[in-house]
Amino acid sequence: MTTKDNDEDWFIFSRSAHTAAKLHEEYHGYNPNDANAKLVISQAPASVVSAVPCPADIFHLKDLRFEIANLEPSHREVCLNGTMFVDGRLNEQDSAVRNIQFG
């Protein structure tokens, strides 16, 4: 998930980009259409399938073979296939954090 201010960017497990964006906006107090979701992977851990839509936990990302670069809650970083994803405050990065959705 990304927003223009990049303040709360992170992953959402969702069945659609629209649902992920809506959850992100409601959860973090953004206005409708403030969030943008992009597909990163199309699978989700069985432990979250019944709970979607929901924010991704760092340990779910690890189960999905993301490399964990930093576990600090205020600056989580993960890497997948050479792409680094950072939790929030991405002004200097180009759309680095994207949505995880599955069908």
PDB file as gemmi writes it, atoms N, CA and C in Angstrom:
CRYST1    1.000    1.000    1.000  90.00  90.00  90.00 P 1                      
ATOM      1  N   MET A   1       0.844  -1.169   0.000  1.00  0.00           N  
ATOM      2  CA  MET A   1       0.000   0.000   0.000  1.00  0.00           C  
ATOM      3  C   MET A   1       0.883   1.224   0.000  1.00  0.00           C  
ATOM      4  N   THR A   2       0.509   2.193  -0.784  1.00  0.00           N  
ATOM      5  CA  THR A   2       1.193   3.478  -0.759  1.00  0.00           C  
ATOM      6  C   THR A   2       0.158   4.596  -0.686  1.00  0.00           C  
ATOM      7  N   THR A   3       0.581   5.703  -0.117  1.00  0.00           N  
ATOM      8  CA  THR A   3      -0.208   6.927  -0.091  1.00  0.00           C  
ATOM      9  C   THR A   3       0.720   8.072  -0.489  1.00  0.00           C  
ATOM     10  N   LYS A   4       0.175   9.208  -0.812  1.00  0.00           N  
ATOM     11  CA  LYS A   4       1.007  10.332  -1.251  1.00  0.00           C  
ATOM     12  C   LYS A   4       1.999  10.763  -0.182  1.00  0.00           C  
ATOM     13  N   ASP A   5       1.604  10.681   1.105  1.00  0.00           N  
ATOM     14  CA  ASP A   5       2.529  11.079   2.164  1.00  0.00           C  
ATOM     15  C   ASP A   5       3.485   9.954   2.567  1.00  0.00           C  
ATOM     16  N   ASN A   6       3.231   8.734   2.068  1.00  0.00           N  
ATOM     17  CA  ASN A   6       4.068   7.565   2.330  1.00  0.00           C  
ATOM     18  C   ASN A   6       4.258   7.261   3.808  1.00  0.00           C  
ATOM     19  N   ASP A   7       3.425   7.811   4.655  1.00  0.00           N  
ATOM     20  CA  ASP A   7       3.623   7.683   6.096  1.00  0.00           C  
ATOM     21  C   ASP A   7       3.271   6.301   6.639  1.00  0.00           C  
ATOM     22  N   GLU A   8       2.302   5.636   6.082  1.00  0.00           N  
ATOM     23  CA  GLU A   8       1.847   4.355   6.613  1.00  0.00           C  
ATOM     24  C   GLU A   8       1.975   3.228   5.588  1.00  0.00           C  
ATOM     25  N   ASP A   9       2.836   3.369   4.603  1.00  0.00           N  
ATOM     26  CA  ASP A   9       2.970   2.370   3.548  1.00  0.00           C  
ATOM     27  C   ASP A   9       3.403   1.018   4.126  1.00  0.00           C  
ATOM     28  N   TRP A  10       2.699  -0.023   3.722  1.00  0.00           N  
ATOM     29  CA  TRP A  10       3.069  -1.386   4.117  1.00  0.00           C  
ATOM     30  C   TRP A  10       2.204  -2.353   3.333  1.00  0.00           C  
ATOM     31  N   PHE A  11       2.227  -3.607   3.697  1.00  0.00           N  
ATOM     32  CA  PHE A  11       1.527  -4.664   2.969  1.00  0.00           C  
ATOM     33  C   PHE A  11       0.144  -4.939   3.557  1.00  0.00           C  
ATOM     34  N   ILE A  12      -0.776  -5.285   2.670  1.00  0.00           N  
ATOM     35  CA  ILE A  12      -2.127  -5.693   3.049  1.00  0.00           C  
ATOM     36  C   ILE A  12      -2.428  -7.000   2.315  1.00  0.00           C  
ATOM     37  N   PHE A  13      -2.912  -7.985   3.054  1.00  0.00           N  
ATOM     38  CA  PHE A  13      -3.436  -9.196   2.410  1.00  0.00           C  
ATOM     39  C   PHE A  13      -4.874  -8.893   2.024  1.00  0.00           C  
ATOM     40  N   SER A  14      -5.207  -9.098   0.764  1.00  0.00           N  
ATOM     41  CA  SER A  14      -6.537  -8.751   0.285  1.00  0.00           C  
ATOM     42  C   SER A  14      -6.879  -9.549  -0.960  1.00  0.00           C  
ATOM     43  N   ARG A  15      -8.163  -9.669  -1.225  1.00  0.00           N  
ATOM     44  CA  ARG A  15      -8.605 -10.346  -2.442  1.00  0.00           C  
ATOM     45  C   ARG A  15      -8.621  -9.417  -3.650  1.00  0.00           C  
ATOM     46  N   SER A  16      -8.542  -8.100  -3.414  1.00  0.00           N  
ATOM     47  CA  SER A  16      -8.507  -7.139  -4.528  1.00  0.00           C  
ATOM     48  C   SER A  16      -7.761  -5.880  -4.100  1.00  0.00           C  
ATOM     49  N   ALA A  17      -7.271  -5.154  -5.081  1.00  0.00           N  
ATOM     50  CA  ALA A  17      -6.587  -3.893  -4.808  1.00  0.00           C  
ATOM     51  C   ALA A  17      -7.553  -2.883  -4.186  1.00  0.00           C  
ATOM     52  N   HIS A  18      -8.782  -2.860  -4.667  1.00  0.00           N  
ATOM     53  CA  HIS A  18      -9.785  -1.932  -4.133  1.00  0.00           C  
ATOM     54  C   HIS A  18     -10.032  -2.184  -2.648  1.00  0.00           C  
ATOM     55  N   THR A  19     -10.212  -3.450  -2.273  1.00  0.00           N  
ATOM     56  CA  THR A  19     -10.461  -3.799  -0.878  1.00  0.00           C  
ATOM     57  C   THR A  19      -9.257  -3.458  -0.005  1.00  0.00           C  
ATOM     58  N   ALA A  20      -8.063  -3.706  -0.505  1.00  0.00           N  
ATOM     59  CA  ALA A  20      -6.846  -3.381   0.245  1.00  0.00           C  
ATOM     60  C   ALA A  20      -6.749  -1.877   0.475  1.00  0.00           C  
ATOM     61  N   ALA A  21      -6.994  -1.102  -0.563  1.00  0.00           N  
ATOM     62  CA  ALA A  21      -6.913   0.354  -0.439  1.00  0.00           C  
ATOM     63  C   ALA A  21      -7.951   0.870   0.553  1.00  0.00           C  
ATOM     64  N   LYS A  22      -9.159   0.354   0.474  1.00  0.00           N  
ATOM     65  CA  LYS A  22     -10.221   0.793   1.379  1.00  0.00           C  
ATOM     66  C   LYS A  22      -9.862   0.480   2.833  1.00  0.00           C  
ATOM     67  N   LEU A  23      -9.359  -0.719   3.095  1.00  0.00           N  
ATOM     68  CA  LEU A  23      -8.957  -1.082   4.452  1.00  0.00           C  
ATOM     69  C   LEU A  23      -7.849  -0.143   4.941  1.00  0.00           C  
ATOM     70  N   HIS A  24      -6.862   0.085   4.111  1.00  0.00           N  
ATOM     71  CA  HIS A  24      -5.740   0.945   4.480  1.00  0.00           C  
ATOM     72  C   HIS A  24      -6.227   2.357   4.815  1.00  0.00           C  
ATOM     73  N   GLU A  25      -7.108   2.895   3.991  1.00  0.00           N  
ATOM     74  CA  GLU A  25      -7.642   4.235   4.210  1.00  0.00           C  
ATOM     75  C   GLU A  25      -8.427   4.319   5.516  1.00  0.00           C  
ATOM     76  N   GLU A  26      -9.286   3.334   5.753  1.00  0.00           N  
ATOM     77  CA  GLU A  26     -10.097   3.341   6.973  1.00  0.00           C  
ATOM     78  C   GLU A  26      -9.236   3.113   8.212  1.00  0.00           C  
ATOM     79  N   TYR A  27      -8.309   2.185   8.147  1.00  0.00           N  
ATOM     80  CA  TYR A  27      -7.472   1.814   9.289  1.00  0.00           C  
ATOM     81  C   TYR A  27      -6.574   2.967   9.725  1.00  0.00           C  
ATOM     82  N   HIS A  28      -6.053   3.726   8.763  1.00  0.00           N  
ATOM     83  CA  HIS A  28      -5.100   4.795   9.075  1.00  0.00           C  
ATOM     84  C   HIS A  28      -5.700   6.200   8.960  1.00  0.00           C  
ATOM     85  N   GLY A  29      -7.004   6.305   8.702  1.00  0.00           N  
ATOM     86  CA  GLY A  29      -7.670   7.602   8.692  1.00  0.00           C  
ATOM     87  C   GLY A  29      -7.475   8.427   7.437  1.00  0.00           C  
ATOM     88  N   TYR A  30      -7.206   7.782   6.315  1.00  0.00           N  
ATOM     89  CA  TYR A  30      -7.067   8.506   5.048  1.00  0.00           C  
ATOM     90  C   TYR A  30      -8.440   8.702   4.407  1.00  0.00           C  
ATOM     91  N   ASN A  31      -8.505   9.630   3.488  1.00  0.00           N  
ATOM     92  CA  ASN A  31      -9.722   9.862   2.715  1.00  0.00           C  
ATOM     93  C   ASN A  31      -9.851   8.803   1.630  1.00  0.00           C  
ATOM     94  N   PRO A  32     -11.078   8.585   1.132  1.00  0.00           N  
ATOM     95  CA  PRO A  32     -11.248   7.654   0.017  1.00  0.00           C  
ATOM     96  C   PRO A  32     -10.357   8.049  -1.164  1.00  0.00           C  
ATOM     97  N   ASN A  33      -9.801   7.069  -1.813  1.00  0.00           N  
ATOM     98  CA  ASN A  33      -8.923   7.217  -2.979  1.00  0.00           C  
ATOM     99  C   ASN A  33      -7.542   7.799  -2.656  1.00  0.00           C  
ATOM    100  N   ASP A  34      -7.173   7.860  -1.377  1.00  0.00           N  
ATOM    101  CA  ASP A  34      -5.831   8.315  -0.997  1.00  0.00           C  
ATOM    102  C   ASP A  34      -4.796   7.199  -1.104  1.00  0.00           C  
ATOM    103  N   ALA A  35      -5.231   5.936  -1.021  1.00  0.00           N  
ATOM    104  CA  ALA A  35      -4.294   4.813  -1.024  1.00  0.00           C  
ATOM    105  C   ALA A  35      -4.237   4.160  -2.396  1.00  0.00           C  
ATOM    106  N   ASN A  36      -3.082   3.608  -2.711  1.00  0.00           N  
ATOM    107  CA  ASN A  36      -2.871   2.907  -3.969  1.00  0.00           C  
ATOM    108  C   ASN A  36      -2.320   1.518  -3.666  1.00  0.00           C  
ATOM    109  N   ALA A  37      -2.909   0.511  -4.265  1.00  0.00           N  
ATOM    110  CA  ALA A  37      -2.477  -0.861  -4.046  1.00  0.00           C  
ATOM    111  C   ALA A  37      -1.945  -1.458  -5.338  1.00  0.00           C  
ATOM    112  N   LYS A  38      -0.841  -2.176  -5.226  1.00  0.00           N  
ATOM    113  CA  LYS A  38      -0.279  -2.889  -6.367  1.00  0.00           C  
ATOM    114  C   LYS A  38       0.062  -4.310  -5.940  1.00  0.00           C  
ATOM    115  N   LEU A  39      -0.140  -5.230  -6.843  1.00  0.00           N  
ATOM    116  CA  LEU A  39       0.136  -6.636  -6.571  1.00  0.00           C  
ATOM    117  C   LEU A  39       1.639  -6.891  -6.492  1.00  0.00           C  
ATOM    118  N   VAL A  40       2.059  -7.591  -5.427  1.00  0.00           N  
ATOM    119  CA  VAL A  40       3.450  -8.001  -5.286  1.00  0.00           C  
ATOM    120  C   VAL A  40       3.545  -9.507  -5.461  1.00  0.00           C  
ATOM    121  N   ILE A  41       2.721 -10.251  -4.766  1.00  0.00           N  
ATOM    122  CA  ILE A  41       2.654 -11.709  -4.914  1.00  0.00           C  
ATOM    123  C   ILE A  41       1.192 -12.127  -4.929  1.00  0.00           C  
ATOM    124  N   SER A  42       0.932 -13.326  -5.400  1.00  0.00           N  
ATOM    125  CA  SER A  42      -0.457 -13.767  -5.514  1.00  0.00           C  
ATOM    126  C   SER A  42      -0.779 -14.941  -4.604  1.00  0.00           C  
ATOM    127  N   GLN A  43      -0.026 -15.103  -3.539  1.00  0.00           N  
ATOM    128  CA  GLN A  43      -0.314 -16.166  -2.586  1.00  0.00           C  
ATOM    129  C   GLN A  43      -0.286 -15.589  -1.183  1.00  0.00           C  
ATOM    130  N   ALA A  44      -0.949 -16.270  -0.270  1.00  0.00           N  
ATOM    131  CA  ALA A  44      -0.972 -15.824   1.121  1.00  0.00           C  
ATOM    132  C   ALA A  44      -0.849 -17.034   2.024  1.00  0.00           C  
ATOM    133  N   PRO A  45      -0.276 -16.843   3.202  1.00  0.00           N  
ATOM    134  CA  PRO A  45      -0.184 -17.951   4.142  1.00  0.00           C  
ATOM    135  C   PRO A  45      -1.582 -18.418   4.548  1.00  0.00           C  
ATOM    136  N   ALA A  46      -1.749 -19.717   4.727  1.00  0.00           N  
ATOM    137  CA  ALA A  46      -3.047 -20.264   5.119  1.00  0.00           C  
ATOM    138  C   ALA A  46      -3.559 -19.629   6.405  1.00  0.00           C  
ATOM    139  N   SER A  47      -2.658 -19.183   7.250  1.00  0.00           N  
ATOM    140  CA  SER A  47      -3.051 -18.598   8.539  1.00  0.00           C  
ATOM    141  C   SER A  47      -3.783 -17.272   8.399  1.00  0.00           C  
ATOM    142  N   VAL A  48      -3.729 -16.617   7.245  1.00  0.00           N  
ATOM    143  CA  VAL A  48      -4.417 -15.338   7.082  1.00  0.00           C  
ATOM    144  C   VAL A  48      -5.556 -15.389   6.080  1.00  0.00           C  
ATOM    145  N   VAL A  49      -5.704 -16.468   5.353  1.00  0.00           N  
ATOM    146  CA  VAL A  49      -6.714 -16.537   4.294  1.00  0.00           C  
ATOM    147  C   VAL A  49      -8.107 -16.227   4.823  1.00  0.00           C  
ATOM    148  N   SER A  50      -8.464 -16.747   5.984  1.00  0.00           N  
ATOM    149  CA  SER A  50      -9.807 -16.501   6.514  1.00  0.00           C  
ATOM    150  C   SER A  50      -9.949 -15.129   7.150  1.00  0.00           C  
ATOM    151  N   ALA A  51      -8.842 -14.400   7.335  1.00  0.00           N  
ATOM    152  CA  ALA A  51      -8.880 -13.102   8.006  1.00  0.00           C  
ATOM    153  C   ALA A  51      -8.792 -11.916   7.054  1.00  0.00           C  
ATOM    154  N   VAL A  52      -8.678 -12.162   5.752  1.00  0.00           N  
ATOM    155  CA  VAL A  52      -8.503 -11.049   4.816  1.00  0.00           C  
ATOM    156  C   VAL A  52      -9.770 -10.225   4.696  1.00  0.00           C  
ATOM    157  N   PRO A  53      -9.653  -8.931   4.436  1.00  0.00           N  
ATOM    158  CA  PRO A  53      -8.406  -8.188   4.301  1.00  0.00           C  
ATOM    159  C   PRO A  53      -7.800  -7.900   5.677  1.00  0.00           C  
ATOM    160  N   CYS A  54      -6.474  -7.860   5.715  1.00  0.00           N  
ATOM    161  CA  CYS A  54      -5.785  -7.557   6.967  1.00  0.00           C  
ATOM    162  C   CYS A  54      -4.359  -7.097   6.669  1.00  0.00           C  
ATOM    163  N   PRO A  55      -3.798  -6.266   7.567  1.00  0.00           N  
ATOM    164  CA  PRO A  55      -2.400  -5.875   7.398  1.00  0.00           C  
ATOM    165  C   PRO A  55      -1.492  -7.096   7.532  1.00  0.00           C  
ATOM    166  N   ALA A  56      -0.387  -7.092   6.815  1.00  0.00           N  
ATOM    167  CA  ALA A  56       0.560  -8.203   6.870  1.00  0.00           C  
ATOM    168  C   ALA A  56       1.463  -8.075   8.083  1.00  0.00           C  
ATOM    169  N   ASP A  57       1.701  -9.171   8.726  1.00  0.00           N  
ATOM    170  CA  ASP A  57       2.644  -9.264   9.833  1.00  0.00           C  
ATOM    171  C   ASP A  57       4.008  -9.602   9.238  1.00  0.00           C  
ATOM    172  N   ILE A  58       5.062  -9.101   9.821  1.00  0.00           N  
ATOM    173  CA  ILE A  58       6.407  -9.346   9.297  1.00  0.00           C  
ATOM    174  C   ILE A  58       6.711 -10.843   9.210  1.00  0.00           C  
ATOM    175  N   PHE A  59       6.170 -11.623  10.128  1.00  0.00           N  
ATOM    176  CA  PHE A  59       6.433 -13.056  10.123  1.00  0.00           C  
ATOM    177  C   PHE A  59       5.684 -13.771   8.997  1.00  0.00           C  
ATOM    178  N   HIS A  60       4.530 -13.232   8.588  1.00  0.00           N  
ATOM    179  CA  HIS A  60       3.851 -13.764   7.400  1.00  0.00           C  
ATOM    180  C   HIS A  60       4.709 -13.523   6.161  1.00  0.00           C  
ATOM    181  N   LEU A  61       5.319 -12.338   6.090  1.00  0.00           N  
ATOM    182  CA  LEU A  61       6.185 -12.040   4.952  1.00  0.00           C  
ATOM    183  C   LEU A  61       7.381 -12.982   4.923  1.00  0.00           C  
ATOM    184  N   LYS A  62       7.914 -13.293   6.081  1.00  0.00           N  
ATOM    185  CA  LYS A  62       9.027 -14.243   6.161  1.00  0.00           C  
ATOM    186  C   LYS A  62       8.588 -15.609   5.636  1.00  0.00           C  
ATOM    187  N   ASP A  63       7.393 -16.040   6.008  1.00  0.00           N  
ATOM    188  CA  ASP A  63       6.854 -17.309   5.505  1.00  0.00           C  
ATOM    189  C   ASP A  63       6.709 -17.310   3.989  1.00  0.00           C  
ATOM    190  N   LEU A  64       6.545 -16.133   3.407  1.00  0.00           N  
ATOM    191  CA  LEU A  64       6.400 -15.994   1.960  1.00  0.00           C  
ATOM    192  C   LEU A  64       7.742 -15.772   1.263  1.00  0.00           C  
ATOM    193  N   ARG A  65       8.813 -15.996   1.993  1.00  0.00           N  
ATOM    194  CA  ARG A  65      10.193 -15.940   1.484  1.00  0.00           C  
ATOM    195  C   ARG A  65      10.738 -14.542   1.249  1.00  0.00           C  
ATOM    196  N   PHE A  66      10.158 -13.563   1.934  1.00  0.00           N  
ATOM    197  CA  PHE A  66      10.774 -12.249   1.970  1.00  0.00           C  
ATOM    198  C   PHE A  66      11.990 -12.350   2.879  1.00  0.00           C  
ATOM    199  N   GLU A  67      13.062 -11.688   2.516  1.00  0.00           N  
ATOM    200  CA  GLU A  67      14.222 -11.590   3.396  1.00  0.00           C  
ATOM    201  C   GLU A  67      13.958 -10.442   4.362  1.00  0.00           C  
ATOM    202  N   ILE A  68      14.158 -10.680   5.639  1.00  0.00           N  
ATOM    203  CA  ILE A  68      13.928  -9.652   6.640  1.00  0.00           C  
ATOM    204  C   ILE A  68      15.224  -8.882   6.852  1.00  0.00           C  
ATOM    205  N   ALA A  69      15.224  -7.603   6.527  1.00  0.00           N  
ATOM    206  CA  ALA A  69      16.420  -6.771   6.649  1.00  0.00           C  
ATOM    207  C   ALA A  69      16.432  -5.995   7.962  1.00  0.00           C  
ATOM    208  N   ASN A  70      15.247  -5.648   8.484  1.00  0.00           N  
ATOM    209  CA  ASN A  70      15.165  -4.891   9.725  1.00  0.00           C  
ATOM    210  C   ASN A  70      13.819  -5.172  10.384  1.00  0.00           C  
ATOM    211  N   LEU A  71      13.842  -5.548  11.658  1.00  0.00           N  
ATOM    212  CA  LEU A  71      12.615  -5.866  12.386  1.00  0.00           C  
ATOM    213  C   LEU A  71      12.120  -4.740  13.281  1.00  0.00           C  
ATOM    214  N   GLU A  72      12.837  -3.630  13.358  1.00  0.00           N  
ATOM    215  CA  GLU A  72      12.403  -2.535  14.221  1.00  0.00           C  
ATOM    216  C   GLU A  72      11.009  -2.081  13.806  1.00  0.00           C  
ATOM    217  N   PRO A  73      10.055  -2.026  14.756  1.00  0.00           N  
ATOM    218  CA  PRO A  73       8.680  -1.637  14.402  1.00  0.00           C  
ATOM    219  C   PRO A  73       8.574  -0.294  13.693  1.00  0.00           C  
ATOM    220  N   SER A  74       9.468   0.636  13.992  1.00  0.00           N  
ATOM    221  CA  SER A  74       9.383   1.953  13.365  1.00  0.00           C  
ATOM    222  C   SER A  74      10.100   2.015  12.013  1.00  0.00           C  
ATOM    223  N   HIS A  75      10.770   0.938  11.627  1.00  0.00           N  
ATOM    224  CA  HIS A  75      11.512   0.948  10.366  1.00  0.00           C  
ATOM    225  C   HIS A  75      11.691  -0.473   9.824  1.00  0.00           C  
ATOM    226  N   ARG A  76      10.563  -1.169   9.629  1.00  0.00           N  
ATOM    227  CA  ARG A  76      10.639  -2.525   9.096  1.00  0.00           C  
ATOM    228  C   ARG A  76      11.093  -2.480   7.645  1.00  0.00           C  
ATOM    229  N   GLU A  77      11.963  -3.417   7.288  1.00  0.00           N  
ATOM    230  CA  GLU A  77      12.443  -3.537   5.911  1.00  0.00           C  
ATOM    231  C   GLU A  77      12.466  -5.007   5.525  1.00  0.00           C  
ATOM    232  N   VAL A  78      11.970  -5.276   4.326  1.00  0.00           N  
ATOM    233  CA  VAL A  78      12.025  -6.634   3.780  1.00  0.00           C  
ATOM    234  C   VAL A  78      12.460  -6.547   2.324  1.00  0.00           C  
ATOM    235  N   CYS A  79      12.938  -7.662   1.800  1.00  0.00           N  
ATOM    236  CA  CYS A  79      13.405  -7.703   0.418  1.00  0.00           C  
ATOM    237  C   CYS A  79      12.828  -8.940  -0.259  1.00  0.00           C  
ATOM    238  N   LEU A  80      12.398  -8.794  -1.484  1.00  0.00           N  
ATOM    239  CA  LEU A  80      11.891  -9.918  -2.278  1.00  0.00           C  
ATOM    240  C   LEU A  80      12.414  -9.773  -3.695  1.00  0.00           C  
ATOM    241  N   ASN A  81      13.128 -10.798  -4.153  1.00  0.00           N  
ATOM    242  CA  ASN A  81      13.667 -10.809  -5.510  1.00  0.00           C  
ATOM    243  C   ASN A  81      14.443  -9.530  -5.850  1.00  0.00           C  
ATOM    244  N   GLY A  82      15.231  -9.058  -4.903  1.00  0.00           N  
ATOM    245  CA  GLY A  82      16.064  -7.894  -5.140  1.00  0.00           C  
ATOM    246  C   GLY A  82      15.387  -6.551  -4.953  1.00  0.00           C  
ATOM    247  N   THR A  83      14.097  -6.531  -4.619  1.00  0.00           N  
ATOM    248  CA  THR A  83      13.382  -5.278  -4.388  1.00  0.00           C  
ATOM    249  C   THR A  83      13.212  -5.068  -2.890  1.00  0.00           C  
ATOM    250  N   MET A  84      13.658  -3.909  -2.401  1.00  0.00           N  
ATOM    251  CA  MET A  84      13.539  -3.579  -0.982  1.00  0.00           C  
ATOM    252  C   MET A  84      12.214  -2.883  -0.727  1.00  0.00           C  
ATOM    253  N   PHE A  85      11.544  -3.278   0.345  1.00  0.00           N  
ATOM    254  CA  PHE A  85      10.281  -2.679   0.773  1.00  0.00           C  
ATOM    255  C   PHE A  85      10.485  -2.154   2.190  1.00  0.00           C  
ATOM    256  N   VAL A  86      10.124  -0.895   2.410  1.00  0.00           N  
ATOM    257  CA  VAL A  86      10.345  -0.240   3.694  1.00  0.00           C  
ATOM    258  C   VAL A  86       9.011   0.256   4.234  1.00  0.00           C  
ATOM    259  N   ASP A  87       8.817   0.097   5.527  1.00  0.00           N  
ATOM    260  CA  ASP A  87       7.588   0.507   6.197  1.00  0.00           C  
ATOM    261  C   ASP A  87       7.517   2.019   6.312  1.00  0.00           C  
ATOM    262  N   GLY A  88       6.595   2.644   5.563  1.00  0.00           N  
ATOM    263  CA  GLY A  88       6.329   4.077   5.674  1.00  0.00           C  
ATOM    264  C   GLY A  88       7.488   4.977   5.288  1.00  0.00           C  
ATOM    265  N   ARG A  89       7.195   6.278   5.239  1.00  0.00           N  
ATOM    266  CA  ARG A  89       8.176   7.327   4.961  1.00  0.00           C  
ATOM    267  C   ARG A  89       9.088   6.995   3.789  1.00  0.00           C  
ATOM    268  N   LEU A  90       8.488   6.876   2.617  1.00  0.00           N  
ATOM    269  CA  LEU A  90       9.231   6.454   1.430  1.00  0.00           C  
ATOM    270  C   LEU A  90       9.465   7.588   0.446  1.00  0.00           C  
ATOM    271  N   ASN A  91       9.528   8.794   0.909  1.00  0.00           N  
ATOM    272  CA  ASN A  91       9.652   9.938  -0.003  1.00  0.00           C  
ATOM    273  C   ASN A  91      10.816   9.804  -0.969  1.00  0.00           C  
ATOM    274  N   GLU A  92      11.905   9.187  -0.524  1.00  0.00           N  
ATOM    275  CA  GLU A  92      13.059   9.068  -1.403  1.00  0.00           C  
ATOM    276  C   GLU A  92      13.032   7.788  -2.242  1.00  0.00           C  
ATOM    277  N   GLN A  93      12.019   6.947  -2.058  1.00  0.00           N  
ATOM    278  CA  GLN A  93      11.945   5.707  -2.827  1.00  0.00           C  
ATOM    279  C   GLN A  93      10.827   5.808  -3.851  1.00  0.00           C  
ATOM    280  N   ASP A  94      10.931   5.048  -4.908  1.00  0.00           N  
ATOM    281  CA  ASP A  94       9.966   5.108  -6.000  1.00  0.00           C  
ATOM    282  C   ASP A  94       8.976   3.956  -5.902  1.00  0.00           C  
ATOM    283  N   SER A  95       7.821   4.196  -5.292  1.00  0.00           N  
ATOM    284  CA  SER A  95       6.751   3.197  -5.177  1.00  0.00           C  
ATOM    285  C   SER A  95       7.268   1.850  -4.695  1.00  0.00           C  
ATOM    286  N   ALA A  96       8.064   1.856  -3.664  1.00  0.00           N  
ATOM    287  CA  ALA A  96       8.731   0.637  -3.208  1.00  0.00           C  
ATOM    288  C   ALA A  96       7.797  -0.339  -2.507  1.00  0.00           C  
ATOM    289  N   VAL A  97       6.835   0.147  -1.776  1.00  0.00           N  
ATOM    290  CA  VAL A  97       5.977  -0.760  -1.026  1.00  0.00           C  
ATOM    291  C   VAL A  97       4.693  -0.978  -1.795  1.00  0.00           C  
ATOM    292  N   ARG A  98       4.347  -2.212  -1.944  1.00  0.00           N  
ATOM    293  CA  ARG A  98       3.171  -2.553  -2.731  1.00  0.00           C  
ATOM    294  C   ARG A  98       2.286  -3.518  -1.978  1.00  0.00           C  
ATOM    295  N   ASN A  99       1.113  -3.705  -2.480  1.00  0.00           N  
ATOM    296  CA  ASN A  99       0.115  -4.556  -1.868  1.00  0.00           C  
ATOM    297  C   ASN A  99       0.359  -6.019  -2.207  1.00  0.00           C  
ATOM    298  N   ILE A 100       0.055  -6.875  -1.259  1.00  0.00           N  
ATOM    299  CA  ILE A 100       0.028  -8.318  -1.511  1.00  0.00           C  
ATOM    300  C   ILE A 100      -1.437  -8.673  -1.683  1.00  0.00           C  
ATOM    301  N   GLN A 101      -1.801  -9.220  -2.790  1.00  0.00           N  
ATOM    302  CA  GLN A 101      -3.177  -9.652  -2.944  1.00  0.00           C  
ATOM    303  C   GLN A 101      -3.204 -11.039  -3.567  1.00  0.00           C  
ATOM    304  N   PHE A 102      -4.283 -11.745  -3.377  1.00  0.00           N  
ATOM    305  CA  PHE A 102      -4.399 -13.067  -3.943  1.00  0.00           C  
ATOM    306  C   PHE A 102      -5.822 -13.292  -4.408  1.00  0.00           C  
ATOM    307  N   GLY A 103      -5.997 -14.230  -5.328  1.00  0.00           N  
ATOM    308  CA  GLY A 103      -7.315 -14.475  -5.901  1.00  0.00           C  
ATOM    309  C   GLY A 103      -8.142 -15.454  -5.152  1.00  0.00           C  
TER     310      GLY A 103                                                      
END                                                                             
